[in-house]
Amino acid sequence: MTGTIKEEKSLKNIMPYCRVAKQVITPENISDASMVHHIYRIRTTQRDKFRLHLENKGIQTLIHYPIPPHLQKAYEHLPFGKGAFPIAE
């Protein structure tokens, strides 16, 4: 199975859950471009509950940045500490 076909199949699996879940923000489609979702970002206020629901349906989920970039050791020299980007935290 090619990467594109596999990604399209995975995306079709998750879309029904995104449509019915409350407060889910999904990526916008751009009309003159095709999207490649090697990372399909979903924002929700009920992340852990939504992840568990998807995993119970056999859909793997991952947290791409478990530690927000501005709090990682590589960026500690920058003037951004805890609270600088509360949505990311």
N, C-alpha and C positions, 0 to 999 in steps of 0.2 A: 504494500500500500504506500503510495507516495505521500510525502509530507503534506502536500496541499489537500489531497483527498482525505487523509486522516484528520487534518485540522478542520475541514468542512464538516466531516461526520461528527467530530467532537462538538463543534459549534452548534450543529443541529440538535444534539442531545441536550445542551444546556439552555438553549433559547426559551423553551416552554417554561422553565423555572424562573428565568429572568422576567418574563412577562407577567407572571402571577405573583411574584414576591413583592412585598410592600417595600417601598423606599430603596429600590435597587437602581443604581446609576450604571449604565453600560456605555461602552465606547460609541461615538457617533460615526455613522457611515458617511463617507465623502462621495458625492455623486459621480465625480469624474475619476475615481481611483478604485482599485480593488484592495480589499483589506486582507492582510495576512496576520492571523492571530496566533503567533507563537506564544504570546502572553495575552490572555483575554481578561482585562481588568474589570472587576466588578466592585462597586462601592455600595455598602449597606451599613446601616446602624446596627444590624444584627448579624455581624460577620460570623461569629462562632456557630450560631444556630443555623445559619444558611449553609456554612461549610459542612456541618454534620448532616444536614438534610441531603445535600448533593452527594456526599460520600456514602450515605445509606442507599442511594440510588446507583452506586457504582461509578460516580463521576469524581475523579481525583481533583483535589484542590490544593494549592500551595500558597503560602504567603511569600510574595516575591522579595520583599524587604522586611524581614521580621524585626530588624532594628532600622528605624528610619535613617537614611543616608546622613543627615546632619548630626546624628548622635553616634555615628561609627567612629572608631579610633582614627581612621585615615583623615577625618575632617575635624578632629578636635582642635586644630590650630586656628580654625575659622571662628568668627564671633557669633556662632549660632549654638546656643545651648538648649536644654530642655525647655519647652514652651515656645520656642521660636516658630515652630510649624505644628500647631496643635492638631490639625487635621491628619497630618502624617503620623503623629504619635498615637 
